[in-house]
């Protein structure tokens, strides 16, 4: 199923490169309109190279700067006046304006300080692996004198899986399997039987598909010395279907 969805995604879903420059939260219809007018005026001035065309472009550029500045200031005023506990955009704005260092700083390995991305990834990988428990081959102990009731068999229905898929947030981060949430949401009715069968088999056999065991790890700084790998915690991004199951 995963291979088929990825093949459909590559063949039938158009894609394009976008810039975050014109996708800011404070952009509105007025700012987009004036920016499009400025772009058209610039192309015309470059093409004919007439003074009146260049003068119109410079006028529209000044007007666009004024409109964008007003829209940004109004957006910030609205965020400041809102409830900070229920508005994540205010926190994102403050974080983007901070000047302190973001990401992973150069890390120490013994007495050496490494800034190479591959070396930092290896240091963090060793740190994260050292704090996890390694399961051995020792058989589990036999449980006797059970006092709780036996859990009944779980039945996964097509309608239930389809409802979960349709309720996905389309902008949810894509996991390592490469299946975006929007694709799963749009094709919920068609893939619900296959997904429900996959969920049912996984629960009945007590096994997890191999692709669900893969995760994208992002190190997040906690506190203390930024050069110490022990001060970072791993955040795992798993596949969306795994979390739905």
TORKOL-4160 file (C-alpha; in steps of 0.2 Angstrom, whole numbers, padded with zeros to 4 digits, m for minus):
245
<pt num="1" X="0000" Y="0000" Z="0000"/>
<pt num="2" X="0014" Y="0012" Z="0004"/>
<pt num="3" X="0023" Y="0009" Z="m0012"/>
<pt num="4" X="0006" Y="0012" Z="m0022"/>
<pt num="5" X="0002" Y="0028" Z="m0013"/>
<pt num="6" X="0020" Y="0035" Z="m0015"/>
<pt num="7" X="0019" Y="0030" Z="m0034"/>
<pt num="8" X="0002" Y="0040" Z="m0035"/>
<pt num="9" X="0010" Y="0054" Z="m0026"/>
<pt num="10" X="0024" Y="0056" Z="m0038"/>
<pt num="11" X="0014" Y="0053" Z="m0054"/>
<pt num="12" X="m0002" Y="0063" Z="m0051"/>
<pt num="13" X="0001" Y="0076" Z="m0037"/>
<pt num="14" X="0009" Y="0092" Z="m0044"/>
<pt num="15" X="0022" Y="0100" Z="m0034"/>
<pt num="16" X="0032" Y="0117" Z="m0035"/>
<pt num="17" X="0045" Y="0126" Z="m0025"/>
<pt num="18" X="0038" Y="0140" Z="m0014"/>
<pt num="19" X="0046" Y="0154" Z="m0004"/>
<pt num="20" X="0041" Y="0159" Z="0013"/>
<pt num="21" X="0043" Y="0177" Z="0009"/>
<pt num="22" X="0025" Y="0179" Z="0003"/>
<pt num="23" X="0017" Y="0166" Z="0015"/>
<pt num="24" X="0019" Y="0176" Z="0031"/>
<pt num="25" X="0004" Y="0176" Z="0043"/>
<pt num="26" X="0002" Y="0195" Z="0041"/>
<pt num="27" X="0000" Y="0195" Z="0022"/>
<pt num="28" X="m0018" Y="0199" Z="0017"/>
<pt num="29" X="m0027" Y="0202" Z="0001"/>
<pt num="30" X="m0021" Y="0220" Z="0000"/>
<pt num="31" X="m0003" Y="0216" Z="0002"/>
<pt num="32" X="m0003" Y="0202" Z="m0011"/>
<pt num="33" X="m0012" Y="0213" Z="m0024"/>
<pt num="34" X="0001" Y="0228" Z="m0022"/>
<pt num="35" X="0015" Y="0216" Z="m0023"/>
<pt num="36" X="0008" Y="0208" Z="m0039"/>
<pt num="37" X="0006" Y="0225" Z="m0047"/>
<pt num="38" X="0024" Y="0230" Z="m0042"/>
<pt num="39" X="0030" Y="0214" Z="m0050"/>
<pt num="40" X="0021" Y="0217" Z="m0066"/>
<pt num="41" X="0027" Y="0235" Z="m0066"/>
<pt num="42" X="0045" Y="0229" Z="m0064"/>
<pt num="43" X="0044" Y="0217" Z="m0079"/>
<pt num="44" X="0037" Y="0230" Z="m0090"/>
<pt num="45" X="0050" Y="0243" Z="m0085"/>
<pt num="46" X="0064" Y="0230" Z="m0089"/>
<pt num="47" X="0056" Y="0226" Z="m0105"/>
<pt num="48" X="0053" Y="0243" Z="m0113"/>
<pt num="49" X="0066" Y="0253" Z="m0102"/>
<pt num="50" X="0055" Y="0269" Z="m0102"/>
<pt num="51" X="0057" Y="0282" Z="m0089"/>
<pt num="52" X="0038" Y="0283" Z="m0086"/>
<pt num="53" X="0038" Y="0264" Z="m0083"/>
<pt num="54" X="0052" Y="0265" Z="m0070"/>
<pt num="55" X="0044" Y="0280" Z="m0061"/>
<pt num="56" X="0028" Y="0269" Z="m0060"/>
<pt num="57" X="0038" Y="0255" Z="m0053"/>
<pt num="58" X="0047" Y="0266" Z="m0040"/>
<pt num="59" X="0030" Y="0273" Z="m0034"/>
<pt num="60" X="0022" Y="0255" Z="m0033"/>
<pt num="61" X="0038" Y="0250" Z="m0023"/>
<pt num="62" X="0036" Y="0264" Z="m0010"/>
<pt num="63" X="0017" Y="0260" Z="m0009"/>
<pt num="64" X="0020" Y="0241" Z="m0006"/>
<pt num="65" X="0033" Y="0245" Z="0007"/>
<pt num="66" X="0020" Y="0256" Z="0016"/>
<pt num="67" X="0006" Y="0243" Z="0015"/>
<pt num="68" X="0017" Y="0229" Z="0021"/>
<pt num="69" X="0023" Y="0239" Z="0035"/>
<pt num="70" X="0006" Y="0243" Z="0041"/>
<pt num="71" X="0000" Y="0225" Z="0039"/>
<pt num="72" X="0014" Y="0219" Z="0049"/>
<pt num="73" X="0012" Y="0231" Z="0063"/>
<pt num="74" X="m0007" Y="0227" Z="0064"/>
<pt num="75" X="m0003" Y="0209" Z="0065"/>
<pt num="76" X="0009" Y="0211" Z="0079"/>
<pt num="77" X="m0004" Y="0222" Z="0088"/>
<pt num="78" X="m0017" Y="0209" Z="0086"/>
<pt num="79" X="m0006" Y="0196" Z="0093"/>
<pt num="80" X="m0001" Y="0206" Z="0108"/>
<pt num="81" X="m0019" Y="0210" Z="0112"/>
<pt num="82" X="m0024" Y="0192" Z="0111"/>
<pt num="83" X="m0023" Y="0179" Z="0125"/>
<pt num="84" X="m0005" Y="0172" Z="0125"/>
<pt num="85" X="m0010" Y="0155" Z="0132"/>
<pt num="86" X="m0021" Y="0151" Z="0117"/>
<pt num="87" X="m0011" Y="0159" Z="0103"/>
<pt num="88" X="0004" Y="0149" Z="0097"/>
<pt num="89" X="0008" Y="0162" Z="0084"/>
<pt num="90" X="0013" Y="0175" Z="0097"/>
<pt num="91" X="0026" Y="0163" Z="0104"/>
<pt num="92" X="0032" Y="0159" Z="0086"/>
<pt num="93" X="0034" Y="0177" Z="0083"/>
<pt num="94" X="0044" Y="0180" Z="0099"/>
<pt num="95" X="0055" Y="0165" Z="0095"/>
<pt num="96" X="0059" Y="0171" Z="0077"/>
<pt num="97" X="0064" Y="0188" Z="0084"/>
<pt num="98" X="0076" Y="0182" Z="0097"/>
<pt num="99" X="0094" Y="0183" Z="0093"/>
<pt num="100" X="0101" Y="0169" Z="0104"/>
<pt num="101" X="0108" Y="0154" Z="0095"/>
<pt num="102" X="0096" Y="0141" Z="0089"/>
<pt num="103" X="0099" Y="0123" Z="0084"/>
<pt num="104" X="0113" Y="0112" Z="0090"/>
<pt num="105" X="0129" Y="0120" Z="0095"/>
<pt num="106" X="0146" Y="0113" Z="0093"/>
<pt num="107" X="0147" Y="0097" Z="0104"/>
<pt num="108" X="0161" Y="0091" Z="0115"/>
<pt num="109" X="0167" Y="0073" Z="0113"/>
<pt num="110" X="0180" Y="0071" Z="0127"/>
<pt num="111" X="0192" Y="0086" Z="0126"/>
<pt num="112" X="0188" Y="0090" Z="0108"/>
<pt num="113" X="0174" Y="0102" Z="0102"/>
<pt num="114" X="0166" Y="0097" Z="0085"/>
<pt num="115" X="0156" Y="0108" Z="0074"/>
<pt num="116" X="0154" Y="0096" Z="0059"/>
<pt num="117" X="0136" Y="0091" Z="0056"/>
<pt num="118" X="0140" Y="0072" Z="0054"/>
<pt num="119" X="0151" Y="0072" Z="0070"/>
<pt num="120" X="0137" Y="0081" Z="0080"/>
<pt num="121" X="0125" Y="0068" Z="0074"/>
<pt num="122" X="0136" Y="0054" Z="0079"/>
<pt num="123" X="0139" Y="0061" Z="0096"/>
<pt num="124" X="0120" Y="0064" Z="0099"/>
<pt num="125" X="0116" Y="0046" Z="0092"/>
<pt num="126" X="0128" Y="0039" Z="0105"/>
<pt num="127" X="0121" Y="0049" Z="0119"/>
<pt num="128" X="0103" Y="0045" Z="0115"/>
<pt num="129" X="0107" Y="0026" Z="0113"/>
<pt num="130" X="0116" Y="0026" Z="0130"/>
<pt num="131" X="0101" Y="0030" Z="0140"/>
<pt num="132" X="0089" Y="0017" Z="0132"/>
<pt num="133" X="0087" Y="0000" Z="0139"/>
<pt num="134" X="0093" Y="m0014" Z="0128"/>
<pt num="135" X="0081" Y="m0029" Z="0128"/>
<pt num="136" X="0089" Y="m0046" Z="0130"/>
<pt num="137" X="0084" Y="m0063" Z="0124"/>
<pt num="138" X="0078" Y="m0068" Z="0142"/>
<pt num="139" X="0060" Y="m0075" Z="0141"/>
<pt num="140" X="0047" Y="m0066" Z="0151"/>
<pt num="141" X="0041" Y="m0073" Z="0168"/>
<pt num="142" X="0025" Y="m0083" Z="0168"/>
<pt num="143" X="0011" Y="m0073" Z="0176"/>
<pt num="144" X="0000" Y="m0083" Z="0188"/>
<pt num="145" X="m0015" Y="m0080" Z="0198"/>
<pt num="146" X="m0022" Y="m0068" Z="0186"/>
<pt num="147" X="m0035" Y="m0056" Z="0194"/>
<pt num="148" X="m0040" Y="m0045" Z="0180"/>
<pt num="149" X="m0052" Y="m0050" Z="0166"/>
<pt num="150" X="m0045" Y="m0055" Z="0149"/>
<pt num="151" X="m0046" Y="m0041" Z="0136"/>
<pt num="152" X="m0058" Y="m0046" Z="0122"/>
<pt num="153" X="m0052" Y="m0046" Z="0104"/>
<pt num="154" X="m0051" Y="m0029" Z="0096"/>
<pt num="155" X="m0060" Y="m0027" Z="0079"/>
<pt num="156" X="m0055" Y="m0013" Z="0068"/>
<pt num="157" X="m0069" Y="m0007" Z="0057"/>
<pt num="158" X="m0068" Y="0001" Z="0040"/>
<pt num="159" X="m0079" Y="0016" Z="0045"/>
<pt num="160" X="m0068" Y="0019" Z="0061"/>
<pt num="161" X="m0052" Y="0020" Z="0051"/>
<pt num="162" X="m0060" Y="0031" Z="0038"/>
<pt num="163" X="m0066" Y="0043" Z="0051"/>
<pt num="164" X="m0049" Y="0044" Z="0059"/>
<pt num="165" X="m0041" Y="0047" Z="0042"/>
<pt num="166" X="m0054" Y="0061" Z="0037"/>
<pt num="167" X="m0050" Y="0069" Z="0054"/>
<pt num="168" X="m0032" Y="0071" Z="0051"/>
<pt num="169" X="m0024" Y="0088" Z="0051"/>
<pt num="170" X="m0018" Y="0091" Z="0033"/>
<pt num="171" X="m0003" Y="0101" Z="0038"/>
<pt num="172" X="0003" Y="0087" Z="0050"/>
<pt num="173" X="0022" Y="0083" Z="0048"/>
<pt num="174" X="0025" Y="0069" Z="0036"/>
<pt num="175" X="0034" Y="0054" Z="0044"/>
<pt num="176" X="0049" Y="0044" Z="0038"/>
<pt num="177" X="0037" Y="0033" Z="0027"/>
<pt num="178" X="0034" Y="0049" Z="0015"/>
<pt num="179" X="0015" Y="0048" Z="0016"/>
<pt num="180" X="0008" Y="0066" Z="0019"/>
<pt num="181" X="m0007" Y="0068" Z="0030"/>
<pt num="182" X="m0016" Y="0077" Z="0016"/>
<pt num="183" X="m0014" Y="0062" Z="0004"/>
<pt num="184" X="m0021" Y="0050" Z="0018"/>
<pt num="185" X="m0035" Y="0063" Z="0022"/>
<pt num="186" X="m0041" Y="0065" Z="0004"/>
<pt num="187" X="m0040" Y="0046" Z="0000"/>
<pt num="188" X="m0048" Y="0041" Z="0016"/>
<pt num="189" X="m0063" Y="0031" Z="0009"/>
<pt num="190" X="m0052" Y="0022" Z="m0004"/>
<pt num="191" X="m0038" Y="0016" Z="0007"/>
<pt num="192" X="m0048" Y="0013" Z="0023"/>
<pt num="193" X="m0051" Y="m0006" Z="0019"/>
<pt num="194" X="m0032" Y="m0009" Z="0017"/>
<pt num="195" X="m0027" Y="0002" Z="0032"/>
<pt num="196" X="m0040" Y="m0007" Z="0043"/>
<pt num="197" X="m0033" Y="m0024" Z="0037"/>
<pt num="198" X="m0016" Y="m0018" Z="0041"/>
<pt num="199" X="m0021" Y="m0012" Z="0059"/>
<pt num="200" X="m0031" Y="m0028" Z="0062"/>
<pt num="201" X="m0016" Y="m0040" Z="0057"/>
<pt num="202" X="m0004" Y="m0030" Z="0068"/>
<pt num="203" X="m0015" Y="m0031" Z="0083"/>
<pt num="204" X="m0019" Y="m0050" Z="0080"/>
<pt num="205" X="m0001" Y="m0055" Z="0078"/>
<pt num="206" X="0006" Y="m0043" Z="0090"/>
<pt num="207" X="0019" Y="m0036" Z="0078"/>
<pt num="208" X="0023" Y="m0019" Z="0071"/>
<pt num="209" X="0027" Y="m0016" Z="0053"/>
<pt num="210" X="0046" Y="m0012" Z="0050"/>
<pt num="211" X="0042" Y="0005" Z="0043"/>
<pt num="212" X="0033" Y="0010" Z="0059"/>
<pt num="213" X="0049" Y="0007" Z="0069"/>
<pt num="214" X="0058" Y="0020" Z="0059"/>
<pt num="215" X="0058" Y="0038" Z="0066"/>
<pt num="216" X="0066" Y="0055" Z="0062"/>
<pt num="217" X="0075" Y="0061" Z="0077"/>
<pt num="218" X="0077" Y="0080" Z="0081"/>
<pt num="219" X="0088" Y="0085" Z="0096"/>
<pt num="220" X="0080" Y="0099" Z="0107"/>
<pt num="221" X="0090" Y="0108" Z="0119"/>
<pt num="222" X="0084" Y="0107" Z="0137"/>
<pt num="223" X="0096" Y="0118" Z="0149"/>
<pt num="224" X="0113" Y="0119" Z="0154"/>
<pt num="225" X="0129" Y="0119" Z="0143"/>
<pt num="226" X="0124" Y="0118" Z="0125"/>
<pt num="227" X="0141" Y="0110" Z="0121"/>
<pt num="228" X="0136" Y="0094" Z="0131"/>
<pt num="229" X="0126" Y="0081" Z="0122"/>
<pt num="230" X="0118" Y="0076" Z="0138"/>
<pt num="231" X="0108" Y="0092" Z="0138"/>
<pt num="232" X="0098" Y="0088" Z="0122"/>
<pt num="233" X="0083" Y="0077" Z="0122"/>
<pt num="234" X="0077" Y="0067" Z="0106"/>
<pt num="235" X="0060" Y="0071" Z="0098"/>
<pt num="236" X="0054" Y="0056" Z="0087"/>
<pt num="237" X="0043" Y="0059" Z="0072"/>
<pt num="238" X="0035" Y="0043" Z="0067"/>
<pt num="239" X="0024" Y="0038" Z="0053"/>
<pt num="240" X="0006" Y="0045" Z="0054"/>
<pt num="241" X="m0002" Y="0028" Z="0051"/>
<pt num="242" X="0008" Y="0021" Z="0066"/>
<pt num="243" X="0001" Y="0035" Z="0077"/>
<pt num="244" X="m0017" Y="0032" Z="0071"/>
<pt num="245" X="m0016" Y="0013" Z="0075"/>
